[in-house]
Every structure is written in C-alpha cells, then in structure tokens.
Amino acid sequence: MIAPGITDAEIDARHRQLGRDAEEGGYHLNPDVAFTRNLVRGLLVNEQRYGYMACPCRIAAGKKEEDLDIICPCDYRDPDLNEHGACYCALYVSSDVIAGNLPVGSIPERRPPRVERKAARMSRSTGGSIKTAYPVWRCRVCGYLCAMENPPLVCPICKAKQDRFERFL
C-alpha cells in the first residue's frame, strides 16, 4: 500500500495506461520508472481527492473549473516540451531527452497567477463576434479544433476528456 486506498498494482496499471496513451499520441513518459511511478501516485492521490488527475507538482484549488489547465496532461505540457524537453513535473519528456541528447533541467512555471487565470476564463466565456453554423470547440491539451454542437467525448488526437474542451468560436 503506497497511499490510503492506492496500491502498487493500481500505480502500475495507471503507469502502463499513461505510457500507452503517451506513445499513441507521439509523446513519451520519463524513462526513470521510480520517478515516474511517484508522479503517477500523486496523480492517483489527486484523482481520489478531487475526482480528477490534477498535476501533482502544482497546488490544485479542488474546483475542477479552476483546475482545468492543470489536469494531466496539462495545458502547459506542449510548450514546456518544445522549449525545455520536459513538462513542468517531467512526467512527459521529448524524444531528445529519451535519446540522451538533452538533459532535463529546471522548468520554469508558466501557469499564470490565479487572478490572471480567472480573467482569462471570464473573457473566454463572453465569446467572439464570428458567427458559424456550429460552435467550434478547441481541445485545451493539444489544440485540436472541431465544429459540432458539442465537443467530442474524447479528443481523437490526445485522448483528453470532453471537459478539457473550450468553446473557441
């Protein structure tokens, strides 16, 4: 037993699932298995605590609407991978890191302060002035766009759940 209600078998199963999903989407989990398993444990603890897998390296508000940007995989994963070769917590790493061509160093926090996040949520909810036959939905994780009445249940690109979509137009 690793944490209350979380077993080694559950950590292993989620680690395998995250690894499969990552590879299918063109991403890689950190090859340091002990380090990665500890992050997976943190994701499972947060899922138990909040009902969603908030990034274990950030403080979650405990309100899904406020934490959508840090539900794993977080909104900051791709910019961090592109710029630093690893995401903030280093659960995901680039091919260069896997190949040993790029060391993982300290990743600066790019999540805006709470007040800025709240202002951004408010401005997104007011909508734009472009009229379309269908709403356009954007996956906050990978940027996938689709025009339909409602966002897909699961992003066909990165496998993020429907609640990770925002109305784009």
N, C-alpha and C positions, 0 to 999 in steps of 0.2 A: 504494500500500500504506500503510495507516494504522497498523496494529499487526501483529505477526507473524501471518500467516495470515488477516488480516481486510482485505478490500478495500473500496474506496468503493462498489462495486456491492452488496456484502453489507450495508453500513450503510444504503444507500438502500432496499434491499429490506425490511430489518427495520423501518426507519423507516416505510415505507408500510404494512407489516403492522400495526405497533403503532397507527398512526393510524387505519386501518380498524377495528381491534378496539375502539379507544377510542370512536370515533364511534358504532359499532353499540351499544355499551354505555351511551351517553349521556355519555361523557367527552370531554375534549379534550387533545391534546398541546400543549405550549408552542409558540406560533407562531414563536418565534425558532429558525429552522431550524438555524443553525450551532450554537447552544447545545444543541438537542435532538439533533442528529446526534452531538455529542460524548458525550452521555449514552448514546445507543444504542451507540456504540463501546464504552463502558465495560460496558454490558450484555453485548455480544458477547464482550469480553475475559473477563468473569467466567463466561460460559457455556462458553468454551473452557477456562478454568482449573478450574472446579468442576463443570461439567456442568449448571449451572442459572444462570438470569439473576439473580444476586444484585444488589441495588440498588448502583449504582456510587458512591453517596455515603456508604455505610456500610462498615465493615470486616467482611467475611464470615469465619466460622470455617472454612469449607471443608468443613463437615459439614452435609449437607442438613437433617438433623433439627434442628440448632441454628439454621439459617438460614431455615427455612420462613417466618418472619414478614417476611423482607426479600427474598423472591423477588418480582420485579416482575410484576404490581403488588403492592406490599407491603401488609401488614395495616393500615398507618397512612395509606394514601392517602386514604381517605374522610374520616376525622376531620380530617386536615390540610386537605383541600379545603373541608370545611364551615366550619372555623374560620379558615383563612388564605387560602383561594382558590388554593392550590397545595400539592402534596405536598412533602415534605422536600427532594427534589432538584430540584423544579419541572419534572419531565418532564410531569406532568399539572397542568392548571390549570382553574379554574372558568370558567363562561360569563361571569361578571363580569369576569374578567381578560381573556378574549378580546375582550369588548366595550369594554375600556379603562376600565371603571368602578372597577376595583380594582387597585392596583399590587401586584406581587409583592415582598414584603419577606423578611426573615429568618424562617425557620420553625424553631421550637424542636424539639429532638429529643424525641420521645415514646416511643421504644423504651426499655423498661425495661433496667436493668443486667443483665448475664449471669446473675447469681445469682438474680435475680427471675424471669427467663425460665425458668430451669431448674426453679424451684419451681412455676411455673405449669404447665409441661409435666407434672411429676410429679402434680400434683393433677388435671389433666385425665385422665391415664391411669388413675386409680383409679375413674373412673366415678361415676354418680349412683345414687340409690336408686329412681328411677322405672322401672317395667317397661313395655316396649312390645313389640308383636308384632314389630317390625323396629327395628333401630338407626336413630337419627336422626343424619344427617350434616349438618354446617354448613360452608359454604364460608368459609374464613378471610379471603377477599378481600372478598366482597360480603355475606356473611351469609345467603345462600340456604340453606334447610333442605329436606331430603328424607328420607323414611323408606323405606329399602330395605336389602337385605342388604349392599350395598357402595355407596360413593359413585359418582356418575356419572364417566365418564372425563373429561368436560369440563363445567364449570359452564355450565348453559344461560343464565345471566344475564351473567356476566363473562368467560366462556371460560377461567377458571383450570383447570389440570390437576388430575386426581384427587388427587394428593399434597398439594394445598392444602386438602383437606377434613379435618376432625377429627370424631371421634365426639362428638356433642352430648348424646345420651341413649342 
